[in-house]
Amino acid sequence: MSEERESWLELARATLEAESEALAAASRRLGENLAEAVDIILAHEGKVVVSGIGKSGHIGAKLVATLCSTGTPAVFLHAAEAVHGDLGVYTPGDPSILISKSGSTGEILRLIPILRRFNSKIIAIVGNLTSTLAREADVVLDGRVTREADPLGVVPTTSSLVALGLGDALASVLMRARNFTELDFARFHPAGQIGRNLWLRVSDVMHHGEDVAWASEEEPLLEVAMRMTDRPLGAAVIVRGDRELAGVITDGDIRRALQSHRDLQTVRAGDIMAANPVTIAPQASLQDAIRLMEDRPSQLSLLPVIEPGGRRCVGLIRLHDIYQSRLA
């Protein structure tokens, strides 16, 4: 790596380290003020109004998106547009979150007396605790930073990240206070992959019936391989009796059998199957299936689906099916 490129890398690392340290410092400064902000929001049945301008406005818009998706209705109010009609978004009593690094942003300060007439409690995410905004706010979340992380020390980098982190911290506590669950999250995200994984069940996307290559332990491997070719799911499910699960044979198992057995005519399905495979129930969420397949030292690409309380296999689900799933 050239000397110039090495200097770029050093600067990039220094930026991330400075931002990480600033977040840690903000975490240590949190106290009763965060709980007071949560109490203000929980005490009001309506929405939260978040306002800022410039980079702080972008952080505010992101905070609104996070709050809305986690059970706290919120809207973003551009500080400059507010006094030109957008204040109509307020319902009396709506609490406000005002974001400003300096705490002296004119467009923000202009809102304070107006918000008081709306009976709005003000939560400030601010980087200057002696500023007008900090003095006027009902609750202050301390967004101070030693310096910005950019080479000039003036671009809103560290300060923006700390404001973002404080907003995320507030949203996380509100989630806990509202007993917000994964199913609640899924209801607000029906079209996204995360929402689908939480909302949809294994039974919604699994393969079953004639789509699956079923076989017994005694069947010749060659016949099982042909069945797998006709039903290209990447595996055959080996069962006994009334589809009691015995094991699974994957495409990889077939390839390994070709390497280790000179005469496949004598090989039976039970000779190479993976006995007692990891399984999942049909009512489990797709997120549960992903965790079973991926959160392990050796990842899996598919799971047999068995009825609860027994070993009867009713289908097969692949990781590919989960990521291809769509709501009807």
Protein Blocks (a to p, Z undefined) as FASTA:
>chain_A
ZZklmmmmmmmmmmmmmmmmmmmmmmmmgcfklmmmmmmmmmpmbdcddddehjllmmmm
mmmmmmmmnopacddddfklmmnopmmmpcghiacddddfklpafklmmmmmmmmmnopa
cddddfbfkbmklmmpmbdcdfbdfbdfbfnopacfklmmmmmmmmmmmmmmmmmmnopa
fklmmmmmmmbmklmmmmpcfklmmcehjlpccddfklcfklmmmmmmmmcghpacddeh
jhpafbdcdfklmmmmmmmpmblmlpcfklmmcehiacddfkbcfklmmmmmmmcfbdcf
bdcdddehiabdfbdcdfklmmmgccZZ
